Amino acid sequence: MKEQTSNDESSLFSKKVSRRDMLKTAGIGGVGVVIGASGLGGMLSLSDSKAKGQQTNDTVPFYGPHQAGITTEAQDNLYFASLEVTSEKRSDLIQLFKDWTEAAAQMTSGKPVGEASSNRSMPPKDTGEVEELSPSNLTITFGVGPSLFTKNGKDRFGLKSKQPAELKDLPSFSLDALEESWSGGDICIQACADDLQVAFHAVRNLVRIGRGKTIIHWAQTGFQRTKKADSKKSTPRNLFGFKDGTVNPKKSSEMNQHVWVKPGDGPSWLAGGSYMVVRRIQMYIEVWDRTTLKEQENTFGRHRDSGAPLGMKNEFDTVDENPKDENGNRIIPENSHMILSRGDGTNKILRRPYSYADGMDPKTGSFNAGLLFICFQRSPSKQFIPIQERLSKNDKLNEYIIHRGSAIFACLPGVKKGGYIGETLFG
């Protein structure tokens, strides 16, 4: 990851230090880690910015029947924010979504938020850190959580009757260790871009517009391999080194079946939208790094190098659920991550995860890193929840991970020019 060098770096490393001391050094700005959502300096400098005069037209349309950032090809970087609404006025909430729509349309097209003002005695409308940068395929996706509709039994904005039955807090899963500081939220903003500074700028300016009406509940940066580093666009790998997203639906017909909410699925205002589940999963990297390759592959049920199911050659080979070796022994463990997540093949979801690295765990001196697992589906009760129930009980991977955060949001339908995000909900 990002290297941050200090003035005394060379002298520091010239000393004899223990492995734990080196980890501590890395955690405060040394080699190999990032300072994460609460300290943005390290992550922001990962930006692969384009110099002035080298801009390209790498834009993703904001307007359309569906929001971008769901079936859009995953960008290199993520900035995710979960917000709490502090205003009690429905009119404030409606105006906020109108303002956000206008700002998001501007930013995704590479334009600043608002016109420049000649009044130098006032703060500029746009924060300015992406001037001279390209849009970097920026997408901004908005979702609303269960607590926007009802909270502590209260109908907050006259929306209680419109809350879908599917939009409720996820059930408790065995082995969860959820923290309030990484869970829930009234509204989410998912900004994805091929430049992290562009993604952060988008969330920063939307939060700024919402000042006095919203506050940040939690936020997380994320990354995956860059398009520049992987021109073949192979399936991204997680921090355990294994491919993540091999079985994603890819055809538009599959998206229509598994991702987009249909008329008749629930309240009509969500037709064309999708349900987003977010899980912040901490990975025990040091434990994994001491595990044999054979055990790692048995844990996932796939070969690490190719991504192929055990006993097969290619990543996308049809899975033989019970292949046997020459002695008649099962090749893929029944409790491997692949077998359990696959089930009977009917619970398909669209995975769009990003890795995170938030420096050092001060209690252990190890990496605080893992996966911000994000997935989209038409029905959480029929898709994500059955999958996670199987995984939480028997998955071999549970020895190496723990779920720290959890949230669910209804991602709003797309919007036409002249309208605003959330118009179907508030209409």
N, C-alpha and C positions, 0 to 999 in steps of 0.2 A: 504494500500500500504506500501511502504518501510518506516521503522522507522529510522530516523537519530537522534541520541542522542548527545547532546552537553554536555560539562563539567558542565554547570550550569543549566541543564535541571530540576533537582529536585528542585532547588531553584526557578526557573522561575514558575513552576506549584504550588509552595507553596504559591504564592502571589494570591491575589484576582484580577482576570483579567476579562474583559468583553468578550462576545462571539466574538466580532470583533477582539479584541486583540489576542484571541486564534487562529482565522483564520489567522491573520497576522503572528503569530508565526509558524503555520503550513506551511505557504507559504515560509518561509525562512529556512525550514529544520526540522520542527517539525513532529508531528504524522499525518499520513493519506494522505500525498500528495507526489508528485514526482516533480523534477525540469525540466523534459522534454527534448526536443530536443536541446535546447540551453545550458543546463547544465546537463551533463550525469551522474554525480556521483550517484544520488539517484536511477535512473533506473538501472544502471549497477549492483548495489549491490543486485538487485532482482534475479540475476542469481542463478539458482539451480544447481551449478556446481558439477561435479563428481570428487571425490578425486582421486589422483594417484592410479592406480591399480584397479580402479572400472569402467574403460571405457567399453562401449558396442558398438556393431556394428550398431548403430542407424543412418544409412546413407540413403539418397535418391539419386538415380543415377542422375547425371547432364546431361548425354548424352541421347538422345532419340528423338522420332518423335515430341514431344511437350516439351516445357519448363516445368520443375517442378515448384511448387509453385502456380499453378493455380487450377488444380483439386486435388492436393495433400491434404491429410487431414490437416486441419489448425493446425499449431504449436502454442505453448504457447505465443510466442513473435514475434514482428515485428520491423524491423528498415527499414524505407522507406526514400529514398533520391531522390530528383529531381535535376538534374544537368543542367548546361548551358555549351555548347561547346564554348571554347574560341579560339581554333585554327581555321584557315580558310582553312587548307589543307585537302583535301579528303584522302590523304595517311595517315595523322595522325589519322584520324577517323577510318580508316580500321585497322591500327596497334593497336589502342586502343582496338577495339573489339577482336582482336586476343589475345592480352595480357590478357584482361579480361576473355576470355574463358579459357585460360590455368590456370589462378589464381582461377577462380570459380570452375573448375573441381578439383583442388587440395584441396581447402577449404571444399567443400561439402563431400569430401572423408576423411576429418579429417587430412589432411596434411598441412604443412606450405606453404606459398607462396614463392617459390624458395628454393634452397638449402642453407644450412648454409654456411657462409663464414668464413674462418679462419683469415681474415683481420679485426682486431679489431679497425682499424682506420677508418672504413667505417660503416655507419648505416646498421643494418641487414635488409634483404629483407622482413622478416615477423615481424610484430610489437610485437608478442610474448604473447599477453594476453590470448590466448586459449591453450597454452602449457599444457598438461596433462588433457585437457578437451576432451570429446567425441564430435563427429560432431553434436550431438543433433538434428538430422533430418534437418539439414540446407538445405534450398533451396535458390537459387539466381535467380531471374527472371528479365530480361531486357526488357525495352520497349522504343520506340521512339515516340516523340511528333510531332505535326504538325510543330512546329518552327524549327525542324531539317531539314525539306524539304525546306520551304520558310519562310523568315522573312523580314518584311517591303518590301515585293514584290521581294525580292532577292532570286534567286536559289542558296542556300548556298554551296552545295556539288555536284551539278549536279544530284540531286535526285528529282527535281520538277516533272518530268514526271512520277515518281513512287509513288507519294503521293496518297493514296487511297481517294476516295471521302468521305468515312466515317471518315477519320482522319482529323477532323477540330475542332476548339474550340467549346465547347458546347454552345448552345444558352443561352441567359439570361433568368433565371426563376424568377417569381415574388417572392419577399421577400428575394432574395439573398442579402448578404452583403459581397461580395467577396473582399479579400485582395490580392494584387499582391504578397505579401510575402508568401502566402500559395497557389499560383495558378501557373499552367503551368509548363513548363520545356522542354528542348530538349531531355533529356534521363532520364529514371527512373531506379532505382535499388531497388527491393523489396527483402529484406533478411528476411526470417522467420526461426525460430529455437525454440527448446524447452528450450534454454538457451539464455538470452538476450545478454550476453557478447559475445557469439558465433555469433549472428546476427550482433551486432555492429562491431565486428572484421572484418566481411566480407565486410561491406560497407566501413569501415575505410581503409582497404587495397586496395580496388578497387579505391576509391577516391585518395589514395596515388599514385597508378599506373597512374591515369589520371592527375596527377599534371602537370600543364603547358598546358594541353589540355582542361580540364574541371574545373569548380568550382561548389560548392553546391549552388543551388538556394533556396531550402528549404528542411527540413528533419523532420521526426516525428517518435518517438517511439510509440509502441502500445502493448497492452496485452489483454489476455482473461483468463478465468479460466484455470488452468493448468491441464494436464492429470493426474497428481498425485492427485489433489484435486477432480477430477471427473472421476473416473475409468469407469463409465457407458457411458462416451462419449456422454452425452446429448447435446442438442442444446445449444450453449453458450448464456449467457444473456448479454444485454447491461447495461449501468450504470443506466438505469431506472428500472432495475430488470426484464425486459421482454426478452423472447427468441428471438433470431435474426438469421434467416436463416432456418426456418422451411420448407419453400416451395422451397428450393434449388433443382435443378435437381440433381439426384443421380446416375442414371444408365448411362452406357457408351453411350447408344443410345441417351439419352437426352443430354449428353455432345456434341455428334456429331451434334445434331440438333441445340442446343442453344449457345454453347460456342466456338467451333472451326471454324475458317474461312475456307471455302471450295474453291477449284479451281473454278473460274468463278464468285466468289463473288466480285472480284476486281483484282488488280495486283497480278500476280501469286506468287510473292515473299513472300506474307503473308499467303499463304495456310498452315494450320497447326498451325497458330498463333491465337491470340485472341485480342479483344479490351478491354483495361482496363480503367474504369472510377474511378477516385478518388475524393471524396468529404470530406472535413474536416468540420465536423458538431459540433458546440459548443452546449452543453446541459445546460439548466438552471436548474441545479440540485436542488438548494434551493427552487425554485418555485415548481418544481415537488414534492419535499418532503412534501410540505404543501397541496398537492392535495389528495382528498379522493380516496380510492382504487376503488370505483365504477367509478369515473371519469377517473382514470388511465386506467382501463380496457375498458371503452367506447372509450377512445382515441386510443388504439391499436386494439380494436375489439377482444381481446383475454383475457382469464383468466390468471392472473399473475402466479399462482402457477403451473398449468399444461401446460400452453401454448395453451390450446384448444380454438377454436373459441367460442365466447360467445354462450351459449345455448347448448354446446356440452361437452363431457367428456375428450377426448383425444387430444393430440397435433396434431396428423396427421389425425384426422377425416376429411372426405370430407366436405368442406365448404358449408353450406346452406346459400346462399346469403341473404335470407330474412326470417329468422326464427321469429316466433311470440310467445309472451307469452300468458298466459291464457286469457288475455283481448284483444288479437289481435294486440298488439303493437309490433313494430319492435324491436328485441333484439340487433342486431348489427347496430350501427349508420352508415348511408350511407357515412358519411365523416370520418369514422374511418380509421386508417392507413392501416389496413389489406385489407379492401374492396377496397380502392383506389389503393393501390399498386398491388393488384391482377388483377383489371380490369376484362376483359373477360377471363383471364387465358392464353392468347397467348403471352404476353410480359414477357417471363421468362428470368431471369438473374442468374448467379452464384454469390451469395454474399460471400465475404470473409473479413468481417469487423474486426477491432480491436479497442478497447477502448483506450483512452489516458487520462492522467491526468498531466497537466503541471503547477502544483502549484496553486498559487492564482492570481485572477484578481486584480491588484493593485487599480483599480478604484472602485471596489465594495466590496472587501474583501471576495469574494465568490470563489468557486472552478472554475478554468479554466480547464474544462474537457469536454469530449464528445466522438465522434466516428469518426475514420478515416474509412469512408465507402469506401470499395473497391469492385468492381464487374467486372465480365468478361462476354463478350457476343460476338456473331458473328456479330451483326449489331447494333451499338448504336442508329441509327435513327429509328430502328424498335423495340428496346428493352428498353434501359435505358431512352431515351429521352421522349417517350410517358408516361412512368411511372412517371417520375419526373414532367412532365407538369401537370398531374393529382394531384400529391401530393402538388405541390407548390401553387395551387389555392385553394384547399379545405381541406387539411389534418388537422384534429384536433391537430395533433402533432406539427404543426407550432407554437402553442402558447408557446411551451417549448424548441424549438431549433432554430438555425440560421446557415445557410451555410456560412462559412468563406473562404473556399478554394475549388478550382475546377481544375481538370486536366484530360486530356485524352491521352492515349498512345496506340500504336500498339505493343503488345507483340510479339516479333519475334518468328518464328517457332523454334522447337528444332534443335539440331545439332548432327551429328555423330562424333565419334572420328576421329581426323585428320582434321576436319573442324573447323569453328568458328561461333559464334553467329553473325548474320547479314550477313552471306555469301550470302544468297539469295538476300538480298537487294543491296549489293554492286557488285554482280556478273554481 
